[in-house]
């Protein structure tokens, strides 16, 4: 069985292995032992400290194969972004140039440097080992975060964003970076990516122009990359869009990947999740089983798994003993559940 649980100190080596597989462009999990150690410490503190919406608290979870003990993936939630260091992105806007005398009226798409998402919660750090990209493991890894947010709404601001990995080739080269960023930073995309992952973002404010940039003046391949995701990120984008996330015209300053956003309470899995009492029953013969996310209600001992459940009883859900063990719940304890996918209407 695959289990979502909070990150532990003993997971550091496994995170280094995952970081090595993630490659360039995955800034939230760089292959740096010191930074990973700091991320582990920050996550462990978040699960034990009181909620503070004026402070960045980082909740990291791993996907564990309980048959082997192998860590197969990682995902995270930031309670708020942009407080400890500025949160930069580009807002796509429009500038109009017109001349009544010449009867010319032109509207030009532009990029504005923005900090508009300061204070938003963020779902982040999503990476699944290629060996485990099957059996709905990606959906479990991504959407488990929403059950945690549903259970602890006071720990997150009302708007949540997701920064999508932008277009880059097999060598880690970003056409947007080559067409724009390199001219101002004079370093490779991979190096800028690495510095950002290490939390060294001051160079962005020092070197990036603050005035609007005309998209029409960029090379064609750089323009085409704006708002597009890396081919390996397409499933993650669709998954979030199915949950209610949408692009509102913001993109990453390095690779121009889209920033998706929504209100926390509008996320489908949060809005439709519900409490029930667990009834441990290994002889369950559910009449209408559906694949569901199911979690306990613990903060620092949070657990979430996938299970085929009968959700037709409003106050009770039958689970087998293996699921109860994975969730670390006893008969009669409260659990939270939601169908893994939206019910067709």
Secondary structure as UniProt FT lines:
FT   STRAND          2..6
FT   HELIX           9..11
FT   HELIX           12..22
FT   TURN            24..25
FT   HELIX           27..29
FT   HELIX           33..46
FT   TURN            47..48
FT   TURN            53..54
FT   STRAND          58..65
FT   TURN            66..69
FT   STRAND          70..78
FT   STRAND          89..99
FT   TURN            100..103
FT   STRAND          104..114
FT   TURN            116..119
FT   STRAND          121..128
FT   HELIX           130..132
FT   TURN            135..136
FT   HELIX           137..151
FT   HELIX           153..155
FT   STRAND          159..163
FT   TURN            170..171
FT   HELIX           175..176
FT   HELIX           177..181
FT   HELIX           182..185
FT   HELIX           189..197
FT   TURN            198..199
FT   HELIX           202..207
FT   STRAND          213..214
FT   HELIX           215..217
FT   HELIX           220..225
FT   TURN            226..227
FT   HELIX           231..233
FT   HELIX           234..242
FT   TURN            243..244
FT   STRAND          246..251
FT   TURN            253..255
FT   STRAND          258..263
FT   HELIX           264..266
FT   HELIX           268..272
FT   STRAND          274..280
FT   TURN            282..283
FT   STRAND          289..295
FT   TURN            300..301
FT   STRAND          303..310
FT   TURN            314..315
FT   STRAND          316..319
FT   HELIX           321..327
FT   TURN            331..332
FT   STRAND          334..339
//
